[in-house]
Amino acid sequence: MNSKCITMKSISTLLKMAALAFFATLAFGCDEEDPSETFNHDDTSNYYGDWKRSNMESYVRFESSTAITCVGGQETFGTFNASEPSMTFVVGGETIKFPLQFDGDSMLVGVPDQAIDTHNAQVYYRSDNFPCDGGGGGGSGTGNVMFWISSDFGCGNISVTVNGYGGAITGYYNSSPDCGASGAANFTLPAGSYNFTASCSGYSWDGTVTVSEDSCYKMQLTL
């Protein structure tokens, strides 16, 4: 038996059960061989879209700066950092960051720091299906919100947090840009109302935004 599976109890005092369950469905495996030893990252790969775990019904979707998992019909929303690349979730009070590697239509979901000595990475493959989308022609259940500015405030990048998810405004536009524009802070969230905060050197903002299904809300920050 793989000794990595036996030592699962060694981290039980560090993580809540909700986080452990999330780990198990997303990236944990007790395979004899660690696929990360032979996986070669290709940074020219297309990261975005839907992915399915090779050995179970576990799915991941990347949209802009958002990562969405789908397991057993339940979605969990987090952030996607394409520059690393990595995806981060907050589950059961634990901040869980999964390192990622891509090679064409294959993705390696690495193990978070909390369990680096207990489990192996898992391979996902590009998928044409994302079960949490549902069926019958209904909407996606999610919408977008974009934060932008129309001039350089001279305070550096503006950090934006919505519902615990982080983003940044790194540029400005003379007129309202399209949703998903580079330099704006973009979020994909379930339909609903959310509090937000934003800050840079010397300035801060807070308020509420409403996300509508299959639409985009544009929030301009002003001085």
C-alpha positions as CSV (number, residue, x, y, z in Angstrom):
1,M,0.0,0.0,0.0
2,N,1.2,3.5,-0.8
3,S,2.7,5.1,2.3
4,K,1.3,8.4,1.2
5,C,-2.2,7.2,1.7
6,I,-1.5,5.9,5.2
7,T,-0.2,9.3,6.4
8,M,-3.5,11.1,5.6
9,K,-4.1,11.5,9.3
10,S,-0.9,13.4,9.8
11,I,-2.5,16.5,8.3
12,S,-6.0,16.1,9.8
13,T,-5.2,18.5,12.6
14,L,-4.2,21.2,10.1
15,L,-7.2,21.1,7.8
16,K,-10.9,21.2,8.3
17,M,-13.0,18.3,6.9
18,A,-14.5,20.5,4.2
19,A,-11.1,21.4,2.9
20,L,-10.0,17.7,3.0
21,A,-13.0,16.6,0.9
22,F,-12.3,19.4,-1.6
23,F,-8.6,18.3,-1.9
24,A,-9.6,14.7,-2.4
25,T,-12.0,15.4,-5.3
26,L,-9.8,17.9,-7.0
27,A,-6.2,16.9,-6.9
28,F,-5.4,14.2,-4.4
29,G,-4.5,10.7,-5.6
30,C,-2.8,7.7,-4.1
31,D,-1.3,6.4,-7.3
32,E,2.0,4.5,-7.1
33,E,3.6,6.9,-9.6
34,D,3.6,10.7,-9.3
35,P,2.7,12.0,-12.8
36,S,4.5,15.3,-12.1
37,E,7.8,13.4,-12.5
38,T,7.2,13.0,-16.2
39,F,4.9,15.9,-17.0
40,N,6.5,18.7,-19.1
41,H,4.9,22.2,-19.0
42,D,4.4,24.0,-22.3
43,D,3.7,27.7,-21.6
44,T,2.3,28.1,-25.2
45,S,-0.7,25.9,-24.2
46,N,-4.2,27.4,-24.1
47,Y,-5.2,27.3,-20.4
48,Y,-8.8,28.4,-20.7
49,G,-11.9,26.3,-21.0
50,D,-13.1,23.0,-19.4
51,W,-11.0,20.2,-18.0
52,K,-11.8,16.7,-16.6
53,R,-9.8,14.6,-14.1
54,S,-8.6,11.4,-15.7
55,N,-9.9,9.0,-13.1
56,M,-13.1,10.5,-11.7
57,E,-16.0,12.9,-12.5
58,S,-14.2,16.1,-11.3
59,Y,-14.1,19.1,-13.6
60,V,-12.4,22.5,-13.6
61,R,-13.1,25.6,-15.8
62,F,-10.9,28.6,-16.3
63,E,-12.6,31.9,-17.3
64,S,-10.5,35.1,-17.2
65,S,-9.2,35.3,-13.6
66,T,-11.8,32.8,-12.3
67,A,-11.4,29.1,-11.6
68,I,-14.6,27.0,-11.1
69,T,-14.7,23.4,-10.0
70,C,-17.7,21.1,-10.6
71,V,-17.9,17.9,-8.5
72,G,-21.2,16.0,-7.9
73,G,-23.2,18.9,-9.4
74,Q,-21.7,21.4,-6.9
75,E,-19.6,24.4,-8.0
76,T,-16.8,26.0,-6.1
77,F,-15.5,29.4,-7.2
78,G,-11.9,30.6,-6.9
79,T,-9.3,32.6,-8.7
80,F,-7.0,31.6,-11.6
81,N,-3.6,33.1,-12.0
82,A,-2.4,32.5,-15.6
83,S,1.0,34.0,-15.0
84,E,2.1,31.3,-12.5
85,P,-0.1,29.3,-13.4
86,S,-2.2,28.4,-10.4
87,M,-5.7,28.3,-8.9
88,T,-6.7,29.3,-5.4
89,F,-9.8,28.5,-3.4
90,V,-11.0,29.3,0.2
91,V,-12.7,26.2,1.6
92,G,-13.6,25.5,5.2
93,G,-11.5,28.5,6.2
94,E,-8.4,27.2,4.4
95,T,-6.8,29.1,1.5
96,I,-5.8,26.3,-0.9
97,K,-3.5,27.1,-3.8
98,F,-3.0,24.4,-6.5
99,P,0.1,24.8,-8.8
100,L,-0.8,24.0,-12.4
101,Q,1.1,22.8,-15.5
102,F,-0.2,22.5,-19.0
103,D,0.9,20.5,-22.1
104,G,-1.5,20.9,-25.0
105,D,-4.8,19.2,-24.0
106,S,-3.4,17.9,-20.7
107,M,-3.2,19.7,-17.4
108,L,-1.4,18.6,-14.2
109,V,-3.1,19.8,-11.0
110,G,-0.4,19.9,-8.3
111,V,-0.7,19.4,-4.6
112,P,-1.1,22.4,-2.2
113,D,1.5,23.1,0.4
114,Q,-0.7,21.8,3.1
115,A,-0.4,18.3,1.8
116,I,2.8,18.2,-0.3
117,D,4.0,15.2,1.6
118,T,0.8,13.1,1.6
119,H,-0.6,13.0,-1.9
120,N,0.2,13.1,-5.6
121,A,-0.7,15.5,-8.4
122,Q,-3.5,14.5,-10.8
123,V,-3.8,14.7,-14.6
124,Y,-6.8,16.4,-16.2
125,Y,-7.7,16.4,-19.9
126,R,-9.6,19.0,-22.0
127,S,-13.3,18.4,-21.9
128,D,-16.3,19.3,-24.1
129,N,-18.5,18.9,-21.1
130,F,-19.0,20.8,-17.8
131,P,-21.9,19.1,-15.9
132,C,-22.6,22.1,-13.7
133,D,-23.8,24.0,-16.7
134,G,-27.0,21.9,-16.5
135,G,-29.2,21.2,-19.5
136,G,-32.4,22.2,-21.1
137,G,-31.1,25.5,-22.6
138,G,-31.0,27.3,-19.3
139,G,-28.6,30.1,-18.4
140,S,-25.1,29.6,-16.9
141,G,-26.1,30.8,-13.5
142,T,-23.2,33.2,-13.5
143,G,-22.4,36.7,-14.7
144,N,-19.4,39.0,-14.9
145,V,-18.3,42.2,-13.1
146,M,-15.5,44.4,-14.3
147,F,-13.8,47.2,-12.3
148,W,-12.0,49.9,-14.4
149,I,-10.7,53.5,-14.2
150,S,-10.6,56.2,-16.9
151,S,-7.3,57.8,-15.9
152,D,-4.0,57.1,-14.1
153,F,-4.6,57.8,-10.4
154,G,-0.9,57.8,-9.8
155,C,-1.2,55.2,-7.0
156,G,0.0,52.0,-8.7
157,N,-2.1,48.9,-9.2
158,I,-5.5,49.0,-7.6
159,S,-6.3,45.8,-5.6
160,V,-9.9,44.7,-5.8
161,T,-11.7,42.1,-3.7
162,V,-15.2,40.8,-4.3
163,N,-16.7,38.1,-2.1
164,G,-13.2,37.0,-1.0
165,Y,-11.8,36.8,-4.5
166,G,-9.0,39.1,-5.5
167,G,-8.1,41.0,-8.7
168,A,-6.2,44.1,-9.8
169,I,-6.7,47.1,-12.0
170,T,-3.4,47.6,-13.8
171,G,-4.3,50.1,-16.6
172,Y,-6.9,52.6,-17.6
173,Y,-9.2,53.4,-20.5
174,N,-10.5,56.7,-21.9
175,S,-14.0,55.2,-22.3
176,S,-15.8,52.1,-21.0
177,P,-14.0,49.0,-22.2
178,D,-15.4,45.6,-23.1
179,C,-15.8,43.1,-20.3
180,G,-12.7,41.0,-19.8
181,A,-10.5,43.9,-21.0
182,S,-6.8,43.6,-20.0
183,G,-5.9,46.0,-17.3
184,A,-9.3,45.9,-15.7
185,A,-10.2,43.6,-12.7
186,N,-12.6,41.0,-14.0
187,F,-14.6,38.5,-11.9
188,T,-17.1,35.7,-12.8
189,L,-19.5,35.0,-10.0
190,P,-22.9,33.4,-9.4
191,A,-25.8,35.8,-9.9
192,G,-26.4,38.0,-6.8
193,S,-25.2,41.0,-4.9
194,Y,-21.7,41.3,-3.5
195,N,-19.7,43.7,-1.4
196,F,-16.4,44.9,-2.8
197,T,-13.4,46.8,-1.6
198,A,-10.6,48.4,-3.6
199,S,-7.4,50.2,-2.6
200,C,-4.2,51.6,-3.8
201,S,-1.6,53.9,-2.2
202,G,-3.6,56.8,-0.7
203,Y,-7.1,55.8,-2.0
204,S,-9.8,53.2,-1.1
205,W,-13.3,52.3,-2.3
206,D,-16.1,50.1,-1.1
207,G,-19.6,49.3,-2.1
208,T,-21.9,46.8,-3.6
209,V,-22.2,45.3,-7.1
210,T,-25.0,43.2,-8.5
211,V,-24.1,40.3,-10.9
212,S,-26.9,39.2,-13.3
213,E,-26.9,35.9,-15.1
214,D,-25.1,35.9,-18.5
215,S,-24.4,39.7,-18.4
216,C,-21.6,42.0,-17.4
217,Y,-21.7,44.8,-14.8
218,K,-19.1,47.5,-15.3
219,M,-18.0,49.4,-12.1
220,Q,-15.9,52.5,-12.8
221,L,-13.8,53.7,-9.8
222,T,-13.5,57.4,-9.5
223,L,-11.7,59.9,-7.3
